[in-house]
Amino acid sequence: MGSTPLVSVCIPVYNTERFITEALHSVLNQSFRDLEVVVVDNASTDSTPELLAKIADPRVRLFRNEQNIGAAGNFNRAMSLARGRYIKLLCADDLLYPTCLEKQVEVLEADTRAEISMVCCSRDIVDSRGKRWLRRGFPGQPGRLGGALATAMSIRHGTNIFGEPGAILARAELARAAGGFDPRYSYCIDLDFWCRLLAAGDLHVIDETLCAFRLSEQSWSLSLGHRQHLEYAEFMEDLHKKRGLHLTWFDRSAGRLRSRLNAFLRQGLTRFILFNSRSRK
């Protein structure tokens, strides 16, 4: 591996003592080796710092904030410290499967004209014990798709169809130019960032399950359920009126309706999984 890695996996961390070691090992055990892992601890108050200190792999770069700077601030700091040509953010309770980076890097490396801004893949939904409950993937054909078309498709579906941070590999230069994660958003924070990336290039979809998104009592998304559809409507109007993305009346109407339905179904499914996960302990 050269002094400058090809890929930076950035892991923003806060009080994740239960999962951080497994998340880190899922990155360090990738079949693709030319990588660094940038871990930024957002002033954790549990045993997370002690667990991180035990990691001896030279590819891991550890940083700690003196005070908590918020989730979006920590995401952005982690990304600002990355040195790779490609960048992936991984939440500290999620997992990469062994060939995730290899297969996503292959797509971007083959795109010699750098027209693809990000690659997404399917992912498993797992509980706190790692039990797989379902698979989520892009609701369209695999392969390459124009950025504006992909964004409008997501709006019509009323949700983030691209995936959580662990499912995405992006060009670092475009990620920085997009301006980072916007603290105005909570539920839509990753979708907002993906849409800004897609304003600069195309999407490539890999129809293969290459990572896992974990649902647990600590999951950030669980606490946001009560205002998911409200924030989604605000985000949609921002895309249409302020960013100039052409969205038809049908796009916006379908987005509003499906975001309400998605919020209801997501919260129901999450509570079902968490209840069954607790009952198995």
Buried (B, 14 or more C-beta within 10 A) or exposed (E): EEEEBBBBBBBBBBBBBBBBBBBBEBBBEBEBEBBBBBBBBBBBEEEBBEBBEEBEEEBBBBBBBEEBBEBBBBBBBBBEBBBBBBBBBBBBBBBBBEBBBBBBBBBBEEBEEEEBBBBBBBBBBBBBEEEEBEEBBBEBEBEBBBBBEBBBBBBBBBBBBBBBBBBBBBBBBBBBEBEBBBBEBBBBBBBBBBBBBBBBBBBBBBEBBBBBBBBBEBBEBBEBBEEBBEBBBBBBBBBBEEEEBEBEEEBBEBBBEBBBEBBEEBBEBBEEBBEEBEEEE
